[in-house]
C-alpha cells in the first residue's frame, strides 16, 4: 500500500514460499518476503523498511508524520508473537485462548487511541495504520464471529475503513506466482 500511495513504480513478482525462485534467494538469502531490489542493486527485505523507503521518496498523504516507531514495534513484537500462537496452534503447541486474550489486551490500547481520532495517529491514515492493520486483519480472520462481538468497536471500524479503501483493493492484486524467467507485473 505504501508503494502505491507513494507512486513508486515497481515490478511485482508474487512468490510461492514453498517454491522460492533462485533469483529471490540470490537477492535475499534469508528467503522471506517482501524483497525489494533497487536499481543500484541494494536490497531492502523488511516490510517497514520498504514502506519508509517509498514514503521517503514521495509521501503525498503525509504518512511519515504518523511513523510511531514505539507503537509499530509493539505490534511487530508482542502482538505478532501472540497472533502467531493464536493462529498457528499446531506449530507452536500453545494455548490459543491465552494468546488471543493477550492480543486482545493490546488491541484495547489501539481502541483507546481510536476513541480520540479516526486513525492511530490522527484524522488521516498514516504509516502506523498501514504497518499495523494487516496483523489486526489476520487476528480478526481467525475467529470472525468472536472478533465481531468484542468491545473494540473503534478497532473494528478502523479495520473496516482500511480494508474497504480503494488503496487496499488495488494492493490486493492477485497474480500468479512468478518463476525465474517470467515477466513481472508492473505495480
N, C-alpha and C positions, 0 to 999 in steps of 0.2 A: 504494500500500500504506500509506503514511503517513496519507493521508486516511481510509482505512478504520480503521486502528489507532487513530487519534485521534478517531474517531467524528464526523468533520465531515460534515455533510450538504451535498452539492454537486449541482448539475445537471451531468451528464456529457454532453458533446457530442463525439462521435467526428468527427474531421476527416480527410478525404482531402486530403493535402497538394497533390495535383495539381489540386484543385478547392476552394480555400480560400473559405469563406463571407465575404461582405463584413463581417459583424458581427465575425468574428475579426480581420480586418485592421484594422478600426476600433478594436478593443480593444488590439491589439498589432501595430503596423505592421511589425515585423520578420518577421512571418509564420511563426514557428516554434511548435511545441507543446512543452510544455503552456502554456496560458494560463489563469490563474485570475483571474476578475473578482470582486472583493469587493463586498458590498452597498453600500459607500460609493463605489464606482467605481474604487478603486485596482486596479491590475493587477500581478500577480506572474507573470512569464513565464520563470522558470527552475525546473527540477525541484527542485533542492536548496533553493531559497528557499521553494517551496511546501511542501516537507516540513518545513522548520524553522518556517514559519508555523503549519501544522496542529499540529505537536507542541508548539509554544509555547502553544497554546490548551488542549491536553489531551494528556498523554503518559502513559497508564495503564501502559505497559510499560517506561517509563524509557529510551526510545530516545535521548534527547538526551544521556544520560550518555556514550554512545559516539560523540559527534559529534567524530570525529578529523579536523579540517579538513585536516591535512597529508596523511593517507592518502587522503582523498577527493579532494583536489586532484591528487595523483599519478595517481589513476585518471582523473580528468576531463582531465588534461593528457597525460602521457606514454602511459598505457595506451590512452586513447581515440585518440590520434594513431596508434599502431601498429595498433590494431584496425581503424581505418578503412582504412589502407593494406594491411592483410592481407585484409580483407573485400571492399573495393571496388577491386580491382587495376586495372580498366579506367578508373576515374575518376581515379586518381592516377598511373597508369603506374609503379608501384613494384614492387620485388622483394618479393613476398608472404612468401617464406621468411625474409628478413631481418627483416621486421616481425613475423612470427609468433615468431621467436626472441627478439626484444626484448620482446615482450609476455609471453612465457613466463618471461623473467627477472623481470619484475615480479610475475607470479603466484607465483614461488618465494618472494618476500618475504611474500606472503599465506600461503603454505604454512607458513612458519616461525612466523607468528603463530598459525595454526590448530593447530599442534602443541602450543601452550600452553593453548588454550581452544577451545570449540566454535564460537565466533563471533569476529569480528575484534577485538572489544574486551571480551570476557568470555564468560561462560557463557550469556548470553541474546542473542537477536538485537537489533540496535540500528540507529541511523541509518547508521553506516558500512556495515554489511552491506547494508541496503536501497538505499543510494545506489550501491554498487559492483557488486552481483551482476548487475544487468541487462546490464552490459557484459561480464562474465565469461560470462554465458549466451550472448550474441551470439558471443563468441570461440569457445566450445565448439561452437556450431552450425555454424561454417564448415566444419570437418572433424571431425565427431563421433568417427569411428573413431580418427583420430590423437590427438585430445584424450584419449580413454579410455585411451591407452597411456602417457601422460606421467607422470612421477614427481611428481605433485602430488595424491596421494590425498586429502589433507585438504581441498584446494580442491574436488575433485570431490564429496566427501561433504557439504561445506558447501553447495555449489551444489544438490545433490540435496535437502537438507533444506529449503532456501528454496523451490525450485521445487515440492516436494511438500507445501508447507504449505497449509492451508485459506485462509490470507490471500492467498497468491499466486493460488490458484484463483479466489477471489472478485474479486480485482483484474483478472484477465484476462477480464473480462466482454466479450463480443463484441456490439457494437451496430452498426447501420447508420450510415454517415456522415451527419452532420447537415447540413441545408441551412437557410438563412435561412427562418424561419417555422415550422420543425419544433419539436415539443415536445422537451424534453431528458429524459434518463433520470436519475432520482434515484439517487445512489450512497449 
